[in-house]
Amino acid sequence: MEYPYPIKIRAVWWDNNRVCWIDTSKLPFEEKIYCTDDPERLAKAIITMEIRGAPAIGVAAALGVAAYALKISSTNREEFVKRVEEAIKTLWNTRPTAHNLFWALTRMRNTLKTSIDEELSPTDIAERLRREALEIMDEDIRANIRMGEYGAELVPDNATILTHCNAGALATAAFGTAEGVMRVAWYKGKKIRVIATETRPVLQGARLTVWELMKEGIPVTLITDNMAGYVIRRGMVDLVIVGADRVTREGYVINKIGTYMIALAAKRNNVPFYVAAPTSTIDLNSSIDDVVIEERDPEEVKKVLGRPITLENADALNYAFDITDPDLVTAIITEKGVVKPPYPENLKRIVGSQG
Amino acid sequence: MEYPYPIKIRAVWWDNNRVCWIDTSKLPFEEKIYCTDDPERLAKAIITMEIRGAPAIGVAAALGVAAYALKISSTNREEFVKRVEEAIKTLWNTRPTAHNLFWALTRMRNTLKTSIDEELSPTDIAERLRREALEIMDEDIRANIRMGEYGAELVPDNATILTHCNAGALATAAFGTAEGVMRVAWYKGKKIRVIATETRPVLQGARLTVWELMKEGIPVTLITDNMAGYVIRRGMVDLVIVGADRVTREGYVINKIGTYMIALAAKRNNVPFYVAAPTSTIDLNSSIDDVVIEERDPEEVKKVLGRPITLENADALNYAFDITDPDLVTAIITEKGVVKPPYPENLKRIVGSQG
């Protein structure tokens, strides 16, 4: 595939009929790569956050279904269909909040259904699934690049951008959503700087965003999550750009825990707060009341990189995401254009349109 | 000394003409105690945060001046005065933000001056300094208890209190400011629960607040700093209570980095935001423009408990405190009563009054 910008980092890719990924849980200390055609192994990689970031999870799940279908394509048709459906179910149940996972697996399931209706052989169905998964991956990268181009228009020269977590190449198939905007601005010659929050408990900012931006050569400064408000209040931030795990039809943004407080600080200090999200993240069928906020193992909070930071018998809570109200969001950057309030009607219009 | 409530934990105390402290930088993993009459050793303990928390720093500095004065009281008068003044200067230059440090050292310097004017001998001056330092320590504990009694009136039964950092026994001579309010509410039979933020980079919440409240038997749940907004938004928090390193005459609250974003989330969700601060923390002479926000070594941000969380050559920022605007503060709890807006006049009235 040819893209208009360099693709230096990939989180998830296809190699020799297997899905491959860089284990982001070990970065930047180890650069480990795994490949598999086993849905259980892939599910484990998603649950333990070897693969993380809503778009990357969606792409990986699609590729995983295809790899498994190719592997079992010599079995009889009934058994083949049953097992592919089981694989889809296994991957569906890995993480509850990201919309892209369900969106990508629904596309794979629809492809399976259509192929069954057409009475294709398992080998032909597997080939269809492979093509669909690769299409999903390619669409993700192209969507990120287009999002980057739309978003870069919003970035002034010499701007300092604050971001949270990692919405970069390591959260997508490649290029990134929030970091995609930074990349296009940078490639177009804008002298940007980035302030990255460390993003406890799993430290995606300190481990992934810093690593990814340093590889790209974009100046980046690390802060603790609780410093974001103060650097915004001091006037050190020109705009905030974050990714999203899900955007509801009303424009609520579900993203990494901590996003909400950054949005509050941005609003208070009149700093624009942008969300970069492909339309695959926008769920017109779900209202804020339907969203399940994942609670993860409290041990992630009680430890840092596996080492205890509190008493062993301490109680802890671990919400993985939070909810940012629509009135705090200046605009949502998608691959089909920049969406501004009122979100209920404008999101509907853009998701429905041909991009 | 007799106090109306149990004093289970002390951060700083006087023993055999030396100042003693528990090394809070090692808690809860090691309970190390040190004693000294050497101002340089004490200054190091303050700089490296073996002793931390605005009131504890003030008390420790006062006791440190007294211990040193007693040690050198056999030298000639001129030399004695010169060296005590040098010790005050050494301790003055340890940390720039906490007001109590300057307040306590100013009291010690004034005692020194009065004693010089009265032409007392070094031995008698040292004894005066000892009495003044012990008085400062006792006043701190009594102020915390009175603050706790005023503050407990604001705590409903069955309330969940969110706190940040550690404004507890380990941040004062004993009993605590914010935690003093919790202690009195608890001793009076209110079934409170506490949500404690971990407080990066130095983890005073995870290490100290959890340890201190578990020792007291008060139920406590640990969260990451970036979860505070979401738990407030979910309606899980009835009130916020934090300490302060300094309150300006306008009512700006300078406290541990992250306080500002918690205050924004509390305001947004109509949750009361209280600051517990002895009047020694309130600086009527300083305006917000005079406040120096300490920047500490970026290595604290790049590491957790000494272990790297990012690339070695990454850039990082480390502001130790932030500024919360007066309109975000529901009330300031002092040992002389609860101060409500408008702060400029009401702070002046309470600090000036006889407690």
Interface residues (C-beta under 8 A of the other chain):
Chain A: P28 F29 I195 T197 E198 T199 R200 P201 L203 A206 R207 V210 W211 M214 P219 V220 T221 L222 I223 T224 D225 N226 M227 A228 G229 Y230 V231 R233 I257 G258 Y260 M261 I262 L264 A265 R268 I293 P298 V301 K302 V304 L305 R307 P308 I309 T310 L311 N313 A314 D315 A316 L317 N318 Y319 D322 I323
Chain B: P28 F29 I195 T197 E198 T199 R200 P201 L203 A206 R207 V210 W211 M214 P219 V220 T221 L222 I223 T224 D225 N226 M227 A228 G229 Y230 V231 R233 I257 G258 Y260 M261 I262 L264 A265 R268 I293 P298 V301 K302 V304 L305 R307 P308 I309 T310 L311 N313 A314 D315 A316 L317 N318 Y319 D322 I323
